[in-house]
C-alpha cells in the first residue's frame, strides 16, 4: 500500500526514515491486523504513522496512546501542523485535565490511563479502527494493561480492530508473540553522530556538584542548548538555584518535569530564541517522544526516580536508581536529533556494562490495586489471565485484592461490588476513589480536591501538611490549578450516592469537615500515632514514620499519612493531615482492639505483661499487668534468649566448661552428639532449657545449676558415661594434680607447669586417643615457656635450651637432664 500522500508534507517531514517502511507497515496491518514497529528516536513514527493510516484509508478513526501528557500534546501539535490545521480538528488530544477534540477529530492522542478507561467504558471501542501504542518500551502499568485489554477486544469482540505497538528500544519479537506472531517492521532511523564522554563522579561528590561542573564546562567548550537529566524535581530545583546566578543573559534555564504547568513544559520544549542558548533541567520525562529543538549537549546524571511498592506495608516509596543501558542510549540520542552532538555521562565508561539492559516493567514493582479493580470490572479475577508480557507478582496481587476487599470494592469471590463499581467510575486510584465516594455528602467536594491534590504533583506547593496545601490549592489562580479544581468538581458530582455497600461504620467514619478524617477513608491503615520522641510515629500498618522535629505536625498526637519515602523501619512522612481528637476517638471506638501482651523486655532481661489498646499495629496505651500462668511466659523468655544470645546468660564456670566439652565432641564426632552452637541453643531454648526452669520469667531465674542440668539433658543417656572418657574435664597429672582442660574452638588445651609432667614419656590424648592435647607448658611462676603437641619430642629436643633458661631463672628448682624419667612435683617452691 503506497504512501503517495507524503509528497504533500513539508520537506523536513518527507525525508523522515519511517517513510520508507510505511508501505510495508500498511501491508502487515492489512494482512495480520496487528504489527510491531521498531524505529529509533527521530524516525518520525509518532507523527507520520497515524497520518499515513488515516490518509491511506486503512483506518477512519485512530487512537494514538502516549505515555505522558507532554508527549501527547507535542505529538498532536506536530501532526496538526503537518496537516495545516489547529489541534482539535483532524487531530485532537484527550488527557486527565485537558481535552481538545471535535466532531471532525479522526486521530485522538490520549494518555495511557485514559485509554484503559475508554476500553472499560466501551468494551467494543465502537467507531475506532486502529489503536497505536507509542513508546511501549517504557512498560508502564497502564500501557501493559491497555495492550492486554486491546488484545482481548481484538480477539473476542472486534476482529477488524488493528493494533500497532511502536517503540525505539524494544524486544520486538517478544511483543510480536503476544500479538499472535504479528509481523515486525523495522526502520533504521536517522540520527546524527553523538560523541560520548565519561566524567567519573567520586562518591564524595553530590549530583548537583557534578552536574554544575559538567554544565559550566559544556557552556565553554560546546555550542547549542544543553539538556540535563536529573533524578527528580528536588535535584532540578537545587541545580537551578546554584546555576542561575552564574549564567550570562544569553543563556536561559528551563525546568522540565511532570508537575509543571503545561505552558512551562511547552516552553522548555520550544527552541531557544535566536542568539540565545537554553539549559533544560529535566527528569526522565524528556527521554522519549520529544524533540527539544537546538539541543547539542546532553549531561546525564545516570540516575532516575522509580516507585517501589512494598506489599507487606501497602506503601509505595520512591527510590533513586541507576538508569538502564536502554535509557542511557535514549538520553544520549537526544543530543543527535537535529545535528551532531555530545553526551556527557557522569560515570566511568566501564560502569555502563553493569547497568541493566532495560528498565524494570512497572507491573513488577507497583501497587496493583487499580489493576485488580479494573480487572474485576473486565470480568477477570486474576490479572495473570490477561495477555501481559510479564505476569504480576502474586504477593502484590494478593495485597491489592485484600485492600480492595477491605474497602468493600470486591466480594469474597473477588467480584466487583456496587461499591467497587462506584469507585471505578471515578478517575482515581482505589484508595482515593473510596475516600471521595464514602465521604459525607457535604465533604465530598473537599475529598475530591484532596484526591486531585495527591494525584497531580505540585498543586498547592510541597508542604507536608495537606490542609495547608489544600488551602493554597483552592486560592491559586494559575491555569493548572483552575483545571484541577474543575476536575475535582466533576469528580465530586460523579461520586453522588456514596458507597452504600462499603464496609464502614457511619459513626466511625463521619468526617465533619475534618481533612484528616476524610483522608482516613482512603488510608485507614496509615493512621499514625506519635510514639516516643517528637516527630516519631507508628502507623496502623506497623510501619514507622518520621517528621523533622521542627515541623508543626511533629507535635500532633495523630496523623493520617498519604505518602512516605524511605525504608519500612522509619520512612520520612512526605504528606499527611492532622487527625483531630473527635475523629480519632470515633475511629478508636469503632476499630481499636484490646489485648494482653506478654513480651520479653531486653532492658530488664525479663518477661513483662501489659494490657494494650491498639489501632491496627499502633499502640494507643499500655498498662503493666501481672504475668499470666501459661506457656506465653516461657515462649517470650525463649525468644529473649534467642534475641540476646546465650552469652548473656550466667552459665557459671561449670556450665561454661561443660558447654565447651560438648561442643568439642559435636565437632570431633558429629551426631549423636548434639549441635550446641549459640544459634541452635538460642533458637531452641524453649525445648531444652525451660523444662528445667519451671516458673522462670527472667535471666536471673536461669541459675547456673539449672543451665548445667539442662545441658546434661541434651546428652543421649547411653553416651553420658562416655563424656568423661572422651572429653574429660580435668587431666590427672603425674604430679597427682587434677588440672582443668580448656576446650577452645579448635583444640583442647592443657595449661600446666612443666615440672608436673616429669616422668611422662607419652603425649596425653583425648577422644579414644585420636586427638593429642595441646600442652601449654608453664614455668614455676605460671608463665608460658613452650607449646607442644609432641611431649616426647620436646623432652628429647628443645628441652635442653629451655632447661638452661629455667636453671638461670629458677636455680633452686630441680631441672633434670632427662625429664622423661624424673619424678614429677606439684610443689610451687623447692624444698629447703
Helices and strands as residue ranges (DSSP letters): G 4-8, H 11-14, G 17-21, H 22-32, E 34-39, H 45-55, E 62-66, H 69-82, E 91-95, E 98-100, E 107-111, H 112-121, E 130-133, G 136-138, H 141-156, E 162-167, H 172-178, E 183-187, E 194-198, H 207-221, E 225-229, H 233-243, G 244-246, E 251-256, H 262-269, E 277-282, G 284-286, E 295-300, E 303-310, E 315-322, H 325-333, G 334-336, E 341-345, G 349-354, G 362-364, H 369-378, G 383-385, H 394-406, H 418-424, H 430-438, G 441-443, H 444-455, H 466-475, H 479-494, H 506-509, H 515-522, G 524-526, E 527-530, E 536-539, E 544-546, G 552-555, E 558-565, E 571-578, H 581-591, E 593-601, E 606-615, E 618-625, H 631-644, G 646-648, H 652-669, H 678-683, H 685-688, G 690-692, G 699-701, H 704-713, G 717-722, H 723-726, E 730-732, E 738-740, E 742-743, E 748-753, G 754-757, E 765-766, E 771-772, E 774-778, E 784-788, H 791-796, H 799-809, G 819-821
